[in-house]
Amino acid sequence: MTTSVNKTIVFLAAMLLFLGCFAAAYADEPALLFAPLALLISICLFQYPQLLFYTLIASIPWSTEFHFSESLGTDLPDEPLMLLTAFASVVLWLNQKKMNEPKRFHPLLFLLFTGFCWWVITVVASTYPLFSVKYLAAKTWYLLAFVALPLLLKNNEKLLKNSAVVLFVSMFTATVLVLCRHAGLGFRFAHVNDAVHPFFRNHVNYSALLVLITPLPIAFIRQTKNKVLRSSIIAALIILMAALYFSYSRGAWLAFFVGVSGFWLIKKGWLFKTFLALLLLVTISVAWLRYNDNYLRFAPDHNTTIFHQNFSEHLAATYQGKDVSTAERFYRWAAGANMSRENWFTGFGPTTFYSNYKSYTVPLFRTWVSDNKEHSTVHNYFLLALIEQGVPGLLLLLFLFGTMFYYTQKFYGSTKDEFWQTVVAVIGSILLMQCTLNFLSDLIETDKVGSVFYLCVAALVMAERRQESGVRIQENQNR
């Protein structure tokens, strides 16, 4: 936008704010200030997309669910900020298009675009089109906000550094708050969900975002030379580890150890190979479970499978096969497997699992919590993709993960730049954590975890483009 247009827009917004103040004072109704104030802030952020992006990143840990009705809800404030960021990315793209700044369509972006096209098809074929249209709308602004905008902004290295710092500081602050609240409750397992509210739905969502940011301070320590700052970061990392322990989330604990192994795997050059090996292992395991109905061997005892208030009993029940959350997961997985056989091509449609799954369940796996009052889904994002988007949807998701692992390993081995090596090592670690978390849940659909996943996609594309530009400069110098 031109300077004169900017000034006109800001002037009109300021006038609207003034009128809002007058109306609020005259009517003695402070709520009248909200709309013009929100509009003025939105316009200011829209004028400075980089600041808007940082504001969005900072809001992720603090956003809370808000329901307008039983069927309509949002996350505040990050979803409105995503929508604003999405519009900003479109405007920025149109401006850059006029300036003739074309960029190569990276394979990761091609996979995202292909996946988006398939989502459109599954929405059309959905058993509940209205639910699926909402999903498509949300995915659109997720992709524009967390992939398109960072790729359109300039100065990639500075943008990545600042974004990582903003996310880390924001989540660390939220973590300290949760720890203080949990300490007041005696750090008891039974009260952990009370400590994380209202900013996190439950301790699983909290621990997922918490574990995903743990590679960041490790990267900061590697990149920081100042001894005082390094000591502060190490202290912060110790606090995060304590918070992760007191989150009492088995999945996040497992994801942490898997993620830490990622640094070693990428250094050895085994990251992509490990992904392929694990994919083969899971495929063989699924085939064995389906052969001759072997999965029925894992049916729980309905009378002894319960929820434990004591965490040590909870852990013991896990390896004894008597934990209700694990048993309920098997119940949903069995239903999901039955569903995938019926609508194998286009699936049942995005966000339709809950509305369809109960007629496909296996009664032998039923638990005390199978009434599913939370309306939660299948607790496995890969299986959810198969159920709701069919075989093509699952394959596109696996191709996306596989391609990300491939480029992470390839770039790490081909660059000598310490900063970018650290960036892709962090991405590799986070990707392994994402795979672990989403094998046991479906958190990519949440603002806390999905945002980090798509930011990893954008960061990988940035790294590849940076390497390509460096190669071109070197070639021109050699001519």
N, C-alpha and C positions, 0 to 999 in steps of 0.2 A: 504494500500500500504506500501511496505517496505521503509526504510529511503533512501537506495541507489536509488530506483526508483523515490522517491520524488525529490531527489537532481538532478537527470538526467532530469526530466521533467521541473523543475524550471530553470535549466541551459539552456536547449533548448529554453524555452520561453524567457529568458533574451537575448539570442543570436538573436532571432527573433525580439525582441524589438530594439536591437542595429542596426540590418540590416534595420529595419523600419525607425529609426532615420537617418541613412545614406542616405536611398532612399529619405526621405522627404527633407533632406538638399540639396541633389544633384539635385532633380527635382523641388525644391522650391515649394513643394506641402505638406503643413502640414497635409492634410487629410490622407496621407499615414501612419501617426502615429496611427490613430484610431484603425485599426484592430489588430496590435501586442500589443498595450496597453490594449485593451479590452480583448485579449486572456490572457495576463499575469495576469491581475486582476482576470479574471475568474478562472484561475488555482490556484492562491493563495487562493481565496475564497473556491474553491472546496476542497483544502487540509484541510481547517478548517470549517467543515459544520456548527458548532455552530455560527461562525462569519457570514457565508453565510446566515443563517436563520435570524439573527438579522438585517443584511443589507436588506434582503427582507422585513421584518416587517417595517423597517424605511422608505422604498421606497413607501409604499402603499399610503400615503396621497399626495405624490408628483408626482405620475405617471400621465402621460398625454396621451391622445389618439393620435396615429399616423397612418395615412392611406397611404399605399403604392399604393392603387387603390380604386375604388368605392366598390369593393367586398372584399378587403383584408386590414385588419388593426390590430393594436396591441396596448398594453398599455406599454409605456416606462417610467422608466426602469423595472417595476416590473414583466412583463411577461417573458422577457429573464432571469431574476433572478429566477422566478418560474421554468423555464425549467432547469436551472442549478441546482437548489435545488432538483428537481425531479430526475435528474441523480445521485446526491449525495446520495439521500435516497435509491436508488436501490443499489448503491455500498456498502453503509453502511449495508443494509439488507443482502446482499450476504456475507459480512465479518462476521456479527453476526451469520448467518446461519452456516458458517464453524466452528464457536466457540461454536456451540451447545447451543444457547441461545433461545430456543423456548418460546413463550408466548401464553397464552390462547387467543383464538379469541373472543374478546369482542362482545356482542350482537350489540352494535352500529357499530362496524366495519363490522359485518355480514350484517347489514342492508345497509351500504354503498356499500359493495361488491355486494349484491343482486341488489341494485339500479343501480350499474354500469353495471351489466349483462343485466338488462332490457334496459338501454340506448343503449347498443349494438344492441339489438333486434329492438328497435325503429329506430335506424339509418339504419339498413338493410331494414326496411319497409317504410322508409321516402319517402315523395313526392319529396323532393329535397336532395338526398343523400350527395352531396358535402357540402352543408351547415351543415348538421348534423354531418358529419365526422369531420369538424372543431370544432364543439361543443364537440364531444367526446374527441378529442385531448386536448382541453383546460381543460376539466373536469379532465382528467387523471393527468395533471401536477398540477392542483389545489389540488387534493386529495393527491398526493405524497408530494407536498411542504408543505401543511398546516396541514395534518393529519399524514402521514407516517413519515416524518423526525422528528418532535418533539417527536413522540413516540419512535423513534429509538435512539435519543440522551439521554445521561445519565443526572443524577441530575435534576429530573423533577421540584422540588420546585424552585431551582435557575433559571432554564430555564423559568418557568412561570413568576417569578418576573421580570426578566430582559426583557422578551418579552413585558410584560405589560408596563414597564417603557419606553422602546424604542418606542412602539406604541403611548403612551400618549405624550411623549416629541415631537415626530415627528409631530403628529396631532396638538398639542397645538401650535407649531411654525408656522405651516401652517395656523392655525386659526387666530393667531395674524396678520400674513401677510394679510389675507383676510379682517380682521377688519380694518386694516390701509387703505387698498385700498378702502373699502366700505365707510369709513369715508370721504375720499377725494371726494366721489360721493354723499355725503350728506345722507348716509344710506337709500337711496330711494329704494323702492321695485322694481321699473322699471329697476334699474341698478345692482341688486344683482348678476345676472348671469355674468355681466362684471367683478365684483369683484372676483369671484371664478375661472375664467378662468386663465390659461389653465389647471390647475391641476384637476379641476372637470368639468364634462360635463355641469352641471347646479346646481342651488341651491338645488335641491332635492337630488342629489348624495352627495353634500357637507354636507347638514344637516343630512343625513342618517348616514354617518361615524361619524359626530360630536356627534350625540345623542348616538350612540353605545359606544363611549368611556367615556361618563359621569359617568357610574358606577365605572370606574377605580379610579378616584381621591377620590371617596367616600370610596373605599376599602383601598386606601393608607392612608387616614386619620385614618381609624380604626386600621391600622397596624403600624402607626408611633407614636413613643413616644416623639421624639424631638419636642419641642414647636415651634421653629423657622421654621422647615421644615413643620410642620402641618399648620402653618399660611400661608406659601408660597403655599401649596397645596390648601388651602381654597380660597386664592386669585385667583389661577389659575382656580378653579371651578367656581368662580363668573364670570370670564372672559368668560369661556365656556358657561355659562348660557346667558350672554349678546350676545354672538355670535349666540347661538341657537335662541334667540329672533329675531335678525336681519337677520337670514337666511330666514325668512318669509315662512317657510314650515309648513303647517298645519299638515301634516302627521308626521313630526318629533316631533312637539309639543305634539301631541297625544301619540306618541310612548314613549316620555319622562315620561309622567304621568302614562302610563301603566307600564313602566319599574320600576318606583319608587314603584308602588304598589306591584311589584314582591318581593321586600325585605320583605314586610309585609306578603304577601301570603306564602312565603316559611317558614317564622318564625312560622306562624300559622299551617303549614302543609297542606295548601290548594292549592298549586301550580298545582299539577297534576290534582286534581279534577276540578280546574278552567278551565284548558285546555279542559277537557272532556265536561264540561258544555257549554263552548263557542262553541265547535265543534258541540254539539247537537243543540244549538241555531241557528248556521249558517245553518245546515242541514234542520231544520224546516223552516227557512226563505226562503231558496232556493226552497224548495218544495212548499211553499205558492206562491212564485213569478211565478213559472211555472204552478201552478194550474189555469186553466181557463184564462191563459195569463194575470195574475195580474200585471206582470212587465210593461205592456203597460201603466199603470197608471202613471209611472214615466217618460214618454217621455217629453223632454224639449220643450219649445217654441223656435223655431229656430231664431226668430227675436229678442228676448230679452236675449238670452243666448250668452254672449260675454266675452272677456277677459278684466279685469280691471287693469289699470296702478296704481291706488291708492289701497293700501292694505286694508284699512278699507272698501272700496267698494267691494273689492275681498272677504273679510270675510262675509260681508252682503249678497253678491250674493250666497255664499255657502249654508247658511241655508235657503235662499229663493228659492233654486233650479235653479238659473240663472247663475251659474258659468260655464264657457265653459269647463274647465278641468274636472270637475265632470260629466258634461253632456257627454263629449267625452268618459269618462271612462264607462258610462252606454252603450254607442254606441258599444264600443269594447266588453264589457261583454255580451251583447245580441248576437253579432256575435260569440263570443266564445262558448256560450251555444248551438247555432245552430251547430257549428262545432263539438262539443263533442258528439252530437247525431249520427253524420255520421260515424266518425272513433273512436268509443268508446274504442276499445281494444288496438291497438298500437299507436293511435293518428296519427297526420300528420307528425311527425318527429321533432326532436329538431331544433330550430331556423327557423322554416318554417311558423310561424304564419302570418307574414307580407305578404308572398307570396301567402297565401291562403284565408285570412279572408274576403276580400272585397265582394266576391260573397255570403257571409253568413250574411251580415249586415241587420239591420232593418231600412229602410229609415226614419221611424218616429223619430228615435233617432239621425239622422244626425245633425252635428254641423258645424260651420264655419271652424273648423280645421280638419275635417274628411279626408282631402286629405293626411294627415299624411306624410309630407315631411321629418320628422325625422326618418321614418321607425321604430317607436317605437312599442311595442307589446301591450298586452291586459291589462296591469296595474293591474295584480293580479297574483302573482306567483303560487298560488294553482290552479287557473283556467288555467294558462299557462301549468302547468304540465299535467292537464287533457286533454287539447287540443293537445299538442305535444307528450305526452307519454302515453295517454290513461288512463283508470281507474286504471290499475295496477301501473302506474307511480305516480298517485295522492295518492293512498293508501300507497305506499312505502314512499312517502314524509311525509304523516301524521303519519305513524308508526315511522318514524325517529324523528320527532318533539315530538310525544307522549312519545317515549322511553327516549329521552333526558330530558323531564320534569320529567318523573318517576324517573330516576336515580339521577337527581338533588335533588328532594325532599327526596328520600331515603337516599342519602349520607349525606345530611345536618342533618337529624335526627339521624343518626347513628354514626357520628364522634364527638369527643370532641375537636379536633385540631382546634384552632381558625383560623389558616392560611387557612386550607382546607375548613372550613366552609365559610370563606369569599370568597374563589375562587368559590365555587358552588353557593353562593348567587349572585355573579356577573354574573355567567353564566345564572342563572334563570332570572335575570333582562334583560340581553341582549337577551335571547330567546324570551321573551315577546315582546321586541322591534322589533325583527326580524319578528315575526308573524304579528305585527301591520303594519310595513313598507311594508311587502311583500303581505299583503292583499290589499294594495292600490297601489302596484307597483310590479315590478319583479326584485328587486335589487340583489338577490342572484347570478344572472348571471354576476354581475359587480365585478371588482377586489376590489373595496372599501368595499363592504358589504359581498360578498361571502367569502372573506378571513377571516373575523371575525367569520362568521358562522362556517366554518370548523375548525378554531382554538378552538372554543367552544367544538366541538366534541372531538378533541384531548385532551383538558384539562379535560373533563369529564372522558375519558378513563384513563388518568393519575391518577385522583383522586380515581377511583375504584381500579386500580392496587395497588395504595399505601395502600389503606385500606386492600385489600386482603393480601398483604405482611405483614402488621402489625398484622393481625389476625393469620397468620401462625407462626410469631415469638412468639406471645403470647401463642399459642397452644404448641409450642416446649418448652417454658419455664415452662409450667404447667405439662409437662410429667415427 
